[in-house]
Amino acid sequence: MTKDQLPPRLLTRRRLLFAGAAAVSAAGTAGVLAAVAGDDDPVRAAAPAAGPQAHPARKPNSYRLQPLTGYGAPQAAPLRPLVRSAPLLRMPARGRTMLLTFDDGPDPRYTPYILDTLRAYDVRATFFVCGEMADYNKDLVARMADEGHVVGNHTWSHPLLTRLGRRRMRAEMERTSDVVEEACGERPAWFRAPYGAWNRTAFQLGADLGMEPLAWTVDTLDWTEPGTRRIVHRVRDGAAPGVVVLSHDAGGDRSQSVAALRAYLPALLDSGYHLTVPDRRLV
């Protein structure tokens, strides 16, 4: 069930849980975005997908094209994750690196535009997909993997894990991993709990299924539809080496998220940031 299908009472409760669990970074980097055009009016995702004219699409760059993880590389030996007591909130930085992550998809109304923008700038990101969405959109999951992005596990139906028993929790996670493997030939190596709500069982089951828990440092709060400019400012204010940015490509109207990515992505690159994917060898 997606956010659009929830009753108003449950949706309000769900948003409160989400907001309470968010880990927001105050590690700002001055001058990351030189200028941001536009206003707070929603920008429809059905608009043309061309990037900002002030920042034309880049030619392929071998540094940005190669994920640090060696994602999908046959020579990469599988790593057995530790059973952690807390999720990773940021990644050890190799220079000016940041991670862009997108939750709740894939959604055919918005995910293709996000993928188009990432491809235009030769940038890789991490998508934490919900199994029920991935099952209906396997072509988009396959495209994510084909274009070098990391596909992570965000459970099947986006439940509050801390209220589930062990068997149900495992089913939510394992069923999603099965769909991801079916779509792109590889099981997820990263897991994110809905609402950022973790417990000991979630960490144990994630490790049993071969996944590391990744949370976030900067929450764009794009699910509240605050306006494109505010989303961009939140990324700007939180930009710093090792930061993990949380956005969404599904679960509601994500046209502002699409428009914001088109604005802040080229500006981050111009400021010297390398947008990459998580590296299990560094954690």
Secondary structure by P-SEA (a helix, b strand, c coil): cccccccaaaaaaaaaaaaaaccccccccccccccccccccccccccccccccccccccccccccccccccccccccbbbbccccccccccccccbbbbbbbccccccccaaaaaaaaaaabbbbbbbccaaaaaacaaaaaaaaaabbbbbbccccccccccccaaaaaaaaaaaaaaaaaaccccccbbbcccccccaaaaaaaaaabbbbbbbcccccccccccaaaaaaaaaaacccbbbbbbbcccccaaaaaaaaacaaaaaaaabbbbbbbbcccc
